[in-house]
Amino acid sequence: MGRLNEKVALITGATSGIGAATAVLLAKEGAKVVVSGRREKEGLAVVEEITKAGGTAHFVQADVAKEQDVKQLVVATVAMFGRLDVAFNNAGI
């Protein structure tokens, strides 16, 4: 059992680099992860990496420069998991 067992984590800018690595790490610690970014293909690859390792992850496409996308991202996260425990705001604008 990891330190984040059953916590729900949302990571923006999670399609590559620090965001992707953070998503994988949080999943290894037991978090249910929402991978978010603008690039669907890359985001789905991160989700696949997490799920193949036994974790739980979903991709939600969003551009943090757009307020409506950010609102929908939070709504989608809560709809999927019932809550949001960790927000890692990694995306740059």
C-alpha positions in Angstrom: 0.0 0.0 0.0 1.4 3.4 -1.0 1.3 6.7 0.8 -1.4 7.9 -1.6 -3.6 4.8 -1.5 -7.1 5.6 -2.9 -6.3 9.3 -3.2 -7.4 11.1 -6.4 -4.7 13.1 -8.1 -5.1 15.4 -11.1 -2.0 16.4 -13.0 -2.0 19.1 -15.6 0.7 19.0 -18.3 1.0 15.3 -17.8 1.5 14.2 -21.4 5.3 14.4 -21.1 8.3 15.3 -19.0 7.8 16.2 -15.3 4.0 15.9 -15.5 4.1 12.4 -17.0 6.8 11.3 -14.5 4.7 12.7 -11.7 1.6 10.9 -12.9 3.4 7.6 -13.0 5.0 8.2 -9.5 1.7 9.1 -7.9 0.0 6.0 -9.4 2.8 3.8 -8.0 2.1 5.3 -4.6 -1.5 4.2 -5.0 -3.3 7.3 -6.3 -6.0 7.2 -8.9 -4.7 9.6 -11.5 -6.2 11.9 -14.0 -3.7 12.7 -16.7 -4.4 16.0 -18.4 -2.9 17.9 -21.2 -3.6 19.1 -24.8 -2.1 16.1 -26.6 -4.4 13.1 -26.5 -2.0 10.6 -28.0 0.7 11.3 -25.5 -1.8 11.4 -22.6 -3.2 8.1 -23.5 0.3 6.6 -23.6 0.9 7.8 -20.0 -2.5 6.3 -19.0 -1.5 3.0 -20.7 1.9 3.0 -18.8 0.1 3.5 -15.5 -2.6 0.9 -16.2 -0.1 -1.7 -17.4 1.7 -1.3 -14.1 -1.6 -2.0 -12.2 -2.6 1.6 -11.5 -5.8 3.5 -12.2 -5.6 6.4 -14.6 -7.8 8.3 -17.1 -7.0 11.0 -19.6 -8.9 14.2 -19.9 -7.9 16.6 -22.7 -7.7 20.2 -21.5 -5.9 23.4 -22.2 -5.2 25.2 -18.9 -5.1 28.5 -20.8 -8.9 28.2 -21.3 -10.9 28.7 -18.1 -13.8 26.5 -19.4 -11.4 23.6 -20.0 -10.1 23.9 -16.4 -13.6 23.9 -15.0 -14.6 20.9 -17.0 -11.4 19.1 -16.0 -12.3 19.4 -12.3 -15.9 18.4 -13.0 -14.8 15.4 -15.0 -12.4 14.3 -12.2 -15.0 14.5 -9.5 -17.6 12.7 -11.8 -15.1 9.8 -12.3 -13.9 9.4 -8.7 -16.3 11.3 -6.5 -13.6 13.7 -5.2 -10.3 15.4 -5.8 -7.5 15.1 -3.2 -4.3 16.3 -5.0 -3.9 18.8 -7.8 -0.4 19.1 -9.4 -0.6 22.1 -11.5 2.3 21.4 -13.8 1.2 22.8 -17.1 2.9 26.0 -18.4 1.0 28.7 -20.1 
